[in-house]
Amino acid sequence: MERTYRIHIASEMTGVSEGLIRAWERRYGVLKPRRTPSGYRAYTQGDIEVLKRLKKLTEEGVSIAEAVRLLPQIKKEAKDHLEAQESPRIAPAAEQYGRWRQEVLVAAERLDQQVIERVLDEAMASLPPVAFFDDVLMPLQREVGERWHAGQMTIAEEHLVTQAARQRVLTLLHQAPKRARAHVVCACFPHEDHELGLMGVALRFRHAGWRVTFLGARTPAEHLARVARMLSPELIALSSVGEPDEAAFRKTLQQIMTELPAGSKVVVGGASGLQHHEAVVALGAQSVASAEEWEKLLA
């Protein structure tokens, strides 16, 4: 059976608000989503692709009424795109990863969101999901961060790249297999806003056959503890990126560990987790610093 998504997920995957999706359906009949037994709208991957293309056209100044006239062509393009994704992939040469990243950075300097999204879509369609994250998105995000800290990139440019990357990882997460060999809860430290790395960890777990509960950025310790008590996961994966002060990091992790049920297995990733490795180990958790270490953990 073809995979479908509820309207709030379709909205997150496409960047089109739920209200606008409903308005386009009601006024222009752009989509006719299926209905679940409970009466909820259910969108196919083809519907998602159509919404993405309509969004791009309207952002380029095309009115939705004009875009609707192009629906046959849009739906054909969406179908062709999905069929191309399902075709056997020929792995691109390693140099291509660098070219993709450079194209995104140049497009960011021009504030060209359309090109950023097109290049990332091309890379995503060319690579397995985890390779796309490891070899394209993470090196790209590191370079974006370095340029921002050096004053070579504005917040607007950084946001364009980060939001485009986040949206695509979200899409890959929803498309990932959902087997249930084991269960992991993924959460950021209570004051941590950066969740893209944690999303990549969740993607890695999903493709390794784990059930994933993703709590995301700024998860309070007591809320994480409540989830852990209710779900009894085999593993809790935490992310801390922006806490350079060891005392503050240790205090936060200690609070989290104290709140969690006894015997909870905890791993900590992110730049701060690596920087404060000794504090992580001293408090009874495990520090994970690389894709290779995540793979060992999954095995």
Backbone torsions as a table, in degrees:
resi	resn	phi	psi	omega
1	MET	NA	139.2	-177.9
2	GLU	-68.1	138.9	179.7
3	ARG	-66.6	137.4	176.4
4	THR	-129.1	163.7	-176.1
5	TYR	-133.7	142.4	174.0
6	ARG	-69.8	164.0	-171.1
7	ILE	-63.0	-34.2	-179.1
8	HIS	-69.0	-31.6	176.0
9	ILE	-72.9	-42.2	177.1
10	ALA	-58.0	-39.0	178.8
11	SER	-64.0	-45.7	179.6
12	GLU	-63.8	-39.6	-175.9
13	MET	-72.0	-26.5	-174.0
14	THR	-109.0	-19.8	-175.3
15	GLY	80.7	8.8	176.5
16	VAL	-98.8	127.2	-176.8
17	SER	-63.9	154.4	179.5
18	GLU	-58.9	-42.4	-179.8
19	GLY	-61.8	-38.9	-179.6
20	LEU	-71.0	-38.2	176.7
21	ILE	-58.7	-47.1	-179.7
22	ARG	-63.3	-40.1	-179.6
23	ALA	-64.4	-44.0	178.5
24	TRP	-61.7	-40.1	178.7
25	GLU	-65.8	-44.6	-174.7
26	ARG	-69.9	-43.6	-173.6
27	ARG	-86.7	-34.7	-171.4
28	TYR	-120.6	-8.8	179.1
29	GLY	63.2	34.2	-175.4
30	VAL	-65.4	-30.3	178.5
31	LEU	-138.1	155.4	172.9
32	LYS	-129.3	77.5	-175.0
33	PRO	-64.3	151.1	174.6
34	ARG	-67.1	168.9	175.6
35	ARG	-121.3	138.3	175.3
36	THR	-75.9	167.2	176.7
37	PRO	-55.5	-25.6	179.7
38	SER	-87.7	-1.4	177.1
39	GLY	94.4	3.3	-179.5
40	TYR	-79.7	147.7	174.2
41	ARG	-65.2	141.4	179.1
42	ALA	-130.7	116.1	-174.0
43	TYR	-101.8	134.4	177.1
44	THR	-82.9	170.6	176.1
45	GLN	-63.1	-33.1	176.0
46	GLY	-62.8	-41.0	176.3
47	ASP	-60.9	-41.2	179.3
48	ILE	-59.1	-45.2	-178.9
49	GLU	-64.7	-38.3	178.0
50	VAL	-63.3	-44.8	179.1
51	LEU	-61.1	-40.6	178.5
52	LYS	-60.4	-42.4	-178.0
53	ARG	-70.7	-37.8	176.0
54	LEU	-63.7	-39.8	178.9
55	LYS	-61.6	-45.2	-179.7
56	LYS	-61.4	-42.8	-179.2
57	LEU	-63.0	-44.7	-179.3
58	THR	-67.1	-33.5	176.6
59	GLU	-67.5	-26.4	179.0
60	GLU	-84.3	1.0	176.4
61	GLY	102.4	0.9	177.4
62	VAL	-80.7	129.6	178.5
63	SER	-69.2	153.6	-179.5
64	ILE	-62.9	-33.8	178.3
65	ALA	-62.1	-40.2	177.7
66	GLU	-69.8	-40.0	-179.2
67	ALA	-63.0	-34.9	-179.1
68	VAL	-61.4	-32.6	178.5
69	ARG	-64.7	-21.3	-179.4
70	LEU	-93.7	6.4	-173.9
71	LEU	-54.1	-44.0	178.6
72	PRO	-55.9	-44.0	178.9
73	GLN	-67.2	-42.1	-179.9
74	ILE	-60.6	-44.6	-178.8
75	LYS	-66.7	-36.2	176.7
76	LYS	-65.5	-43.7	178.0
77	GLU	-61.7	-41.0	179.2
78	ALA	-63.3	-43.3	179.1
79	LYS	-63.7	-44.9	179.6
80	ASP	-61.8	-39.7	-180.0
81	HIS	-62.7	-44.3	-179.3
82	LEU	-66.9	-39.6	178.3
83	GLU	-65.2	-37.0	178.1
84	ALA	-66.0	-36.0	178.2
85	GLN	-66.0	-33.0	-177.9
86	GLU	-81.2	-14.8	179.5
87	SER	-70.3	153.7	177.5
88	PRO	-55.6	133.1	-177.3
89	ARG	-92.6	138.0	171.4
90	ILE	-99.3	119.0	-174.8
91	ALA	-61.1	128.9	177.9
92	PRO	-71.6	157.2	176.5
93	ALA	-65.3	153.4	-176.2
94	ALA	-58.1	-32.7	-179.3
95	GLU	-61.7	-27.2	-177.4
96	GLN	-64.4	-32.4	178.7
97	TYR	-58.8	-45.3	179.6
98	GLY	-65.0	-36.7	179.2
99	ARG	-65.3	-42.5	177.9
100	TRP	-59.0	-46.7	-177.8
101	ARG	-62.8	-41.7	-179.7
102	GLN	-65.2	-39.6	178.5
103	GLU	-62.0	-39.4	178.8
104	VAL	-65.7	-43.1	-178.7
105	LEU	-64.5	-41.1	178.1
106	VAL	-64.5	-42.3	179.0
107	ALA	-64.1	-35.8	178.2
108	ALA	-64.1	-40.1	177.6
109	GLU	-60.3	-30.3	179.9
110	ARG	-92.5	1.3	-176.3
111	LEU	56.0	38.4	-176.5
112	ASP	-98.4	87.0	-177.3
113	GLN	-61.9	-37.2	-177.9
114	GLN	-60.7	-43.5	-179.8
115	VAL	-69.0	-41.2	177.3
116	ILE	-54.5	-48.7	-177.9
117	GLU	-67.4	-39.2	-179.6
118	ARG	-63.6	-44.1	-178.3
119	VAL	-66.0	-44.3	179.5
120	LEU	-65.5	-36.4	176.9
121	ASP	-63.9	-39.5	178.4
122	GLU	-63.3	-44.9	179.0
123	ALA	-64.7	-41.7	-178.9
124	MET	-64.0	-37.4	179.5
125	ALA	-73.7	-18.8	-174.7
126	SER	-94.6	-14.7	-171.7
127	LEU	-126.9	153.7	168.7
128	PRO	-61.4	151.8	-172.9
129	PRO	-53.5	-48.1	-176.3
130	VAL	-68.7	-36.8	177.3
131	ALA	-65.8	-39.4	176.5
132	PHE	-58.8	-42.6	-179.6
133	PHE	-69.1	-48.8	-173.9
134	ASP	-69.9	-41.1	-169.1
135	ASP	-98.7	-16.1	179.8
136	VAL	-116.9	-58.3	-171.8
137	LEU	-68.8	-47.4	-175.6
138	MET	-67.5	-44.9	174.7
139	PRO	-61.6	-35.6	177.6
140	LEU	-63.1	-46.2	-179.2
141	GLN	-65.1	-36.6	177.0
142	ARG	-62.2	-43.8	-179.1
143	GLU	-67.6	-38.5	176.3
144	VAL	-60.3	-45.3	178.9
145	GLY	-61.5	-43.0	179.6
146	GLU	-64.1	-40.9	179.9
147	ARG	-67.4	-38.6	-179.9
148	TRP	-64.9	-45.7	-180.0
149	HIS	-64.4	-30.3	-180.0
150	ALA	-84.6	-0.7	-179.2
151	GLY	77.1	16.5	-178.5
152	GLN	-96.0	-1.3	-179.1
153	MET	-143.7	136.7	-179.9
154	THR	-82.1	165.8	176.8
155	ILE	-61.6	-39.0	179.6
156	ALA	-60.3	-44.9	179.5
157	GLU	-63.9	-43.8	179.5
158	GLU	-61.5	-41.4	-179.2
159	HIS	-65.6	-39.2	178.9
160	LEU	-58.3	-45.8	-178.9
161	VAL	-69.4	-47.0	-175.4
162	THR	-64.2	-42.1	-179.1
163	GLN	-68.2	-37.6	176.9
164	ALA	-64.6	-41.6	178.5
165	ALA	-65.1	-46.1	-178.7
166	ARG	-59.8	-43.3	-178.7
167	GLN	-61.1	-37.4	-178.4
168	ARG	-75.4	-36.1	175.4
169	VAL	-65.8	-37.8	176.9
170	LEU	-60.4	-43.1	177.0
171	THR	-60.2	-46.0	-179.7
172	LEU	-63.7	-37.0	178.0
173	LEU	-62.5	-43.3	-179.1
174	HIS	-70.8	-25.3	179.5
175	GLN	-87.0	-14.0	-173.7
176	ALA	-68.0	152.2	176.2
177	PRO	-60.2	149.0	-177.5
178	LYS	-123.0	54.7	173.6
179	ARG	-74.5	175.6	-173.2
180	ALA	-138.8	57.4	176.8
181	ARG	-65.3	-37.4	179.2
182	ALA	-157.8	176.1	-173.0
183	HIS	-128.9	130.9	177.1
184	VAL	-126.8	139.7	172.8
185	VAL	-105.3	126.9	-178.0
186	CYS	-111.1	127.6	-178.0
187	ALA	-150.0	149.6	172.4
188	CYS	-88.7	159.5	172.4
189	PHE	-56.3	156.4	-175.3
190	PRO	-54.2	-30.4	-178.2
191	HIS	-111.2	18.5	-176.2
192	GLU	-97.8	121.5	179.7
193	ASP	-92.1	-25.4	-173.9
194	HIS	-80.1	112.1	-175.7
195	GLU	-117.9	-1.0	-176.0
196	LEU	-62.6	-42.9	178.3
197	GLY	-60.8	-40.1	178.2
198	LEU	-65.7	-35.3	176.4
199	MET	-62.9	-37.8	176.1
200	GLY	-64.7	-37.9	175.8
201	VAL	-62.5	-44.2	178.7
202	ALA	-61.1	-40.1	178.0
203	LEU	-61.9	-43.0	179.5
204	ARG	-61.8	-43.9	178.6
205	PHE	-63.4	-43.8	-179.2
206	ARG	-58.1	-44.7	-177.2
207	HIS	-75.1	-12.9	174.6
208	ALA	-92.4	2.9	174.9
209	GLY	93.4	20.1	179.1
210	TRP	-97.7	149.9	166.9
211	ARG	-79.1	134.5	-176.1
212	VAL	-121.1	128.6	167.3
213	THR	-108.8	113.6	-173.2
214	PHE	-104.9	113.6	180.0
215	LEU	-95.8	-26.1	171.8
216	GLY	78.8	-152.7	-171.1
217	ALA	-69.8	153.1	171.5
218	ARG	48.9	56.9	178.4
219	THR	-91.5	113.7	178.8
220	PRO	-61.7	145.5	-176.4
221	ALA	-58.1	-41.3	-177.3
222	GLU	-68.7	-31.1	177.9
223	HIS	-72.8	-41.0	176.0
224	LEU	-60.2	-42.1	-179.7
225	ALA	-63.4	-40.0	178.8
226	ARG	-62.7	-43.6	177.6
227	VAL	-61.3	-44.4	-179.1
228	ALA	-62.1	-40.2	179.6
229	ARG	-67.6	-36.6	-177.0
230	MET	-77.1	-36.4	-172.6
231	LEU	-101.4	-18.7	-179.0
232	SER	47.4	57.6	-179.4
233	PRO	-70.2	155.0	174.7
234	GLU	-68.5	-26.3	-173.4
235	LEU	-148.9	145.6	172.5
236	ILE	-120.0	119.3	-178.7
237	ALA	-104.6	119.6	-178.2
238	LEU	-110.5	150.5	178.1
239	SER	-128.7	131.6	173.2
240	SER	-137.0	120.1	-175.8
241	VAL	-109.6	-42.4	-166.9
242	GLY	-112.3	35.8	178.4
243	GLU	-115.4	92.4	-176.9
244	PRO	-77.2	-20.0	-176.2
245	ASP	-84.6	118.6	-175.4
246	GLU	-64.5	-39.2	-178.5
247	ALA	-62.8	-43.5	179.4
248	ALA	-66.6	-41.3	177.9
249	PHE	-60.7	-47.5	-178.3
250	ARG	-61.5	-42.7	-179.5
251	LYS	-61.3	-44.0	-179.2
252	THR	-65.7	-46.9	-179.1
253	LEU	-64.8	-38.3	178.6
254	GLN	-62.4	-40.9	177.6
255	GLN	-62.0	-43.7	179.1
256	ILE	-62.2	-48.4	-177.4
257	MET	-62.9	-35.6	179.7
258	THR	-67.6	-37.0	-178.4
259	GLU	-73.8	-28.7	-174.6
260	LEU	-71.5	154.0	176.2
261	PRO	-60.2	147.8	179.3
262	ALA	-58.4	138.0	177.6
263	GLY	87.2	1.0	178.4
264	SER	-64.6	132.8	177.3
265	LYS	-90.9	123.3	-173.1
266	VAL	-124.3	133.9	172.0
267	VAL	-120.3	145.7	-178.1
268	VAL	-124.5	124.8	176.5
269	GLY	-119.5	-177.0	-178.3
270	GLY	97.7	165.0	-175.7
271	ALA	-59.3	-40.2	-179.2
272	SER	-70.5	-37.4	177.1
273	GLY	-60.9	-38.6	177.5
274	LEU	-70.2	-44.2	-177.8
275	GLN	-62.5	-36.0	-176.5
276	HIS	-109.9	42.9	-176.8
277	HIS	-53.7	-44.5	-177.0
278	GLU	-62.9	-38.1	178.0
279	ALA	-66.2	-38.9	178.7
280	VAL	-59.9	-49.9	-177.7
281	VAL	-65.5	-41.5	-178.4
282	ALA	-61.9	-29.3	-178.3
283	LEU	-92.2	5.9	173.2
284	GLY	91.8	14.8	177.6
285	ALA	-109.4	178.3	179.7
286	GLN	-118.6	135.2	178.7
287	SER	-95.2	133.6	179.2
288	VAL	-122.8	124.7	-169.7
289	ALA	-113.9	-11.7	-173.2
290	SER	-150.1	166.4	177.3
291	ALA	-60.0	-37.7	179.7
292	GLU	-62.0	-40.7	180.0
293	GLU	-69.1	-35.1	175.4
294	TRP	-63.4	-41.3	179.8
295	GLU	-61.6	-40.7	177.5
296	LYS	-62.7	-40.7	179.5
297	LEU	-63.9	-42.4	179.9
298	LEU	-64.6	-31.8	-178.0
299	ALA	-76.7	NA	NA
